Amino acid sequence: MVISTLLATIAGVIINKYVLIPLFIPENGMKIVTSMAHEIFPFVDSEAKFLLFVTAPFNILKGAAITASTFLLYKRLSVFIHKGI
């Protein structure tokens, strides 16, 4: 589960860099987003640091939440999965 969370985090950062940020943020909008992140995290002053210190931790927390819910729910739901329902 840890490896899958790390791989999903790497994939999430790459997808944010090349797909989501260019799709949803206008051409010069990344400077605005970076400056907003800079207000919260003073060390974030570039797109690379934004991806590393803002999007990567979000993806790690998301992976941890998915892992925790899997550990809590799998045993109960495995009965239905293995029955073919």
Buried (B, 14 or more C-beta within 10 A) or exposed (E): EEEEBBEBBEEBBEEBBEEEBEEEEEEEEBEEBBEEBBEEEEEBEEBEBBBEBBBBEEBBEBBEEBBEEEEEEEEEEEEEEEEEE
